[in-house]
Amino acid sequence: MSKTPKLEEETISRIIEMAWEDRTPFAAIEIQYGLSEKEVIALMRREMKSSSFKMWRKRVSGRNTKHLGKRDFLVGRFKSANQN
């Protein structure tokens, strides 16, 4: 059984949106929603079609912008209006 907290559909949609964004690090999702990178991956796997999940994983695997420690910039140029 998953340790992921019970989330509303709107929250799940926002987490998926943030996970798809290139410049939104997993740490930002963890700060806003309390989900670790592994929990975000599990949520994506559960909520997306298999082909979409595979495409997303291929895209984000090793992507420096998804990890704060690997980023070569401190502040992105864009902040979504949906972010808190």
C-alpha positions as CSV (number, residue, x, y, z in Angstrom):
1,M,0.0,0.0,0.0
2,S,1.3,3.5,-0.9
3,K,2.4,6.0,1.7
4,T,1.3,8.8,-0.5
5,P,-1.3,11.0,1.2
6,K,-4.8,11.2,-0.1
7,L,-4.9,14.0,-2.7
8,E,-7.8,15.8,-4.4
9,E,-8.0,15.6,-8.2
10,E,-7.1,19.3,-8.6
11,T,-4.0,18.8,-6.5
12,I,-3.0,15.7,-8.5
13,S,-3.5,17.6,-11.7
14,R,-1.3,20.4,-10.4
15,I,1.5,18.0,-9.3
16,I,1.4,16.4,-12.7
17,E,1.6,19.8,-14.4
18,M,4.6,20.7,-12.2
19,A,6.3,17.4,-12.9
20,W,6.0,18.0,-16.7
21,E,7.5,21.5,-16.4
22,D,11.2,21.5,-17.2
23,R,12.2,24.2,-14.7
24,T,10.2,23.0,-11.7
25,P,12.4,20.9,-9.5
26,F,11.2,17.9,-7.5
27,A,12.1,19.9,-4.4
28,A,9.5,22.5,-5.2
29,I,6.8,19.8,-5.4
30,E,8.0,18.4,-2.1
31,I,7.9,21.9,-0.5
32,Q,4.4,22.6,-1.7
33,Y,2.8,19.2,-1.5
34,G,5.0,17.1,0.8
35,L,5.8,14.4,-1.9
36,S,9.3,13.2,-2.4
37,E,10.7,12.5,-5.9
38,K,9.9,8.8,-5.5
39,E,6.3,9.6,-4.5
40,V,5.9,11.9,-7.5
41,I,7.2,9.2,-9.8
42,A,4.7,6.7,-8.2
43,L,1.9,9.2,-8.6
44,M,2.8,9.8,-12.3
45,R,2.9,6.1,-12.9
46,R,-0.5,5.6,-11.3
47,E,-2.3,8.6,-12.9
48,M,-0.9,8.5,-16.4
49,K,-1.3,6.2,-19.3
50,S,1.7,3.8,-19.5
51,S,3.0,5.4,-22.8
52,S,2.7,8.9,-21.3
53,F,4.5,7.9,-18.2
54,K,7.4,6.2,-20.2
55,M,7.7,9.4,-22.3
56,W,7.8,11.6,-19.2
57,R,10.4,9.3,-17.5
58,K,12.6,9.4,-20.5
59,R,12.4,13.2,-20.6
60,V,13.2,13.8,-17.0
61,S,15.7,11.1,-16.3
62,G,19.0,12.9,-15.7
63,R,17.5,16.3,-16.4
64,N,19.5,18.8,-14.4
65,T,16.7,21.3,-14.1
66,K,14.6,18.8,-12.1
67,H,17.1,18.7,-9.3
68,L,18.1,21.8,-7.4
69,G,21.6,20.5,-6.7
70,K,22.4,20.0,-10.4
71,R,20.9,23.3,-11.7
72,D,23.3,25.8,-13.2
73,F,20.9,28.7,-12.4
74,L,19.3,29.8,-9.1
75,V,16.1,31.5,-10.3
76,G,14.1,30.5,-13.3
77,R,12.6,33.1,-15.6
78,F,9.0,32.0,-15.2
79,K,6.7,31.3,-12.4
80,S,3.3,29.8,-13.2
81,A,0.3,31.7,-11.9
82,N,-0.9,28.3,-10.4
83,Q,2.1,28.2,-8.1
84,N,1.7,29.2,-4.5
